[in-house]
Amino acid sequence: MTYYVYILANRPHGAIYIGSARDLRNRVEQHKAGIRGSHTEKYNIRTLVYFEVFDEVMDAVHRERRLKRWPRKWKEELIGKVNPEWRDISDQILF
């Protein structure tokens, strides 16, 4: 199995959301469709700007928890290293 930790944003350096999923493509589509009553719907967070791949679910869960505790500056630096324009990288999700 493959698991993912991902970061979505509503614009460069704007509101972000960090999550984990087994099926990242489907999860991103759910966010883009607007999950009713969610943080991502409220702040229009729809752009996949970063993701990591894991073989073990617990590794992904632990990484998600660590990232959520990071200072905002560290999160922005992490995204900027691989995606300086904060563009949508949904097309890079492997099946």
C-alpha positions, -999 to +999 in steps of 0.1 A: +000+000+000+010+036-006+001+064+018+004+101+015+009+133+036-002+163+017-005+201+019-032+221+002-033+259-001-058+285-012-030+308-027+007+312-023+015+318+014-022+318+022-043+294+042-031+258+042-044+224+052-023+193+061-037+158+058-030+122+051-047+097+027-044+063+011-059+075-022-044+110-027-060+115-061-095+109-048-089+129-016-077+159-036-108+157-058-130+156-027-113+188-015-116+205-049-153+196-049-157+213-014-162+191+016-193+207+033-186+224+066-148+217+064-118+240+069-109+236+033-144+247+021-145+277+045-111+290+033-114+278-003-083+256+001-081+235-031-046+236-045-023+206-039+011+222-033+031+194-016+030+157-008+051+129+005+048+092-001+050+064+025+048+027+025+034+024+060+003+041+073+018+048+107+047+066+091+023+089+072+002+095+103+033+104+124+046+127+097+012+145+094+012+151+132+048+164+131+040+188+102+009+201+119+030+211+150+057+229+129+058+267+129+042+283+098+076+294+085+089+259+084+059+247+065+063+275+039+100+267+036+092+230+030+067+238+003+090+264-013+119+239-016+099+217-040+073+240-053+084+277-051+054+290-071+030+270-050+014+257-082-011+228-083+009+196-085-020+172-087-007+159-120+024+145-101+003+120-081+012+084-092-013+057-093 
